[in-house]
């Protein structure tokens, strides 16, 4: 499997690290007939050492910056970071 076909690169502004992640711009329903976009990235825990709420991740291909609003490790070495567009 070619990682470039499935992953997006992001830069963590605090650490300067560039990481490959699965990027999801998922729509969620807030209330009946009202949807919202909740971007999130799925990544390896080892790629985000010491991540904290407010960390900024910038998508390399678009230069779009997102801040971390949620941190959901799954206990297997994978974490879902909930993002908010800055």
C-alpha positions in Angstrom: 0.0 0.0 0.0 1.3 3.4 -0.9 1.2 5.7 2.1 1.0 8.8 -0.1 -2.4 7.7 -1.4 -4.0 7.6 2.1 -2.1 10.0 4.3 -1.9 13.8 4.6 1.2 15.6 6.0 0.8 18.0 8.9 3.3 20.1 10.8 3.0 20.5 14.5 3.9 24.2 15.1 5.1 23.6 18.7 7.5 20.7 17.9 8.3 21.5 14.3 7.7 17.8 13.4 6.0 16.9 10.1 3.8 13.8 10.5 1.7 11.7 8.1 -1.8 11.3 9.3 -5.3 10.2 8.2 -7.2 13.4 7.9 -11.0 13.4 8.2 -13.3 16.3 7.6 -16.4 14.6 9.1 -19.8 16.2 9.0 -21.8 15.9 12.3 -25.4 16.8 13.0 -25.6 19.4 15.8 -29.4 19.6 15.9 -32.1 18.5 13.4 -31.2 19.7 9.9 -28.0 21.5 11.1 -24.6 20.0 10.3 -21.1 21.0 11.2 -17.7 20.1 10.0 -15.4 18.6 12.7 -12.0 18.0 11.3 -9.8 15.3 13.0 -6.6 13.5 12.4 -5.7 10.0 13.3 -2.0 9.4 14.0 0.5 7.3 15.9 1.0 8.3 19.6 4.8 8.4 18.9 4.3 11.1 16.3 2.7 13.6 18.7 4.8 13.6 21.9 3.3 15.8 24.6 0.4 17.0 22.4 -1.8 19.5 24.3 -5.1 21.3 23.7 -4.3 24.4 21.6 -1.4 22.9 19.7 -1.5 24.0 16.1 -1.2 21.5 13.2 -0.9 22.9 9.7 -1.9 20.8 6.7 1.1 20.9 4.4 -0.8 20.7 1.1 -3.2 23.6 1.9 -1.3 25.6 4.6 -4.6 25.4 6.6 -4.0 25.6 10.3 -6.0 23.7 12.9 -5.9 23.8 16.7 -6.3 20.7 18.9 -9.6 20.7 20.8 -9.7 17.1 21.7 -7.3 14.2 22.4 -8.6 10.7 22.2 -6.0 8.0 22.5 -7.3 4.5 21.9 -4.9 2.6 24.1 -3.2 0.8 21.2 -0.8 3.5 20.1 -3.2 5.4 17.9 -4.8 8.8 18.8 -7.6 10.7 17.3 -7.1 14.5 17.6 -10.2 16.6 17.2 -9.4 19.9 15.5 -10.8 23.3 15.0 -10.0 25.5 12.0 -8.1 28.6 13.1 
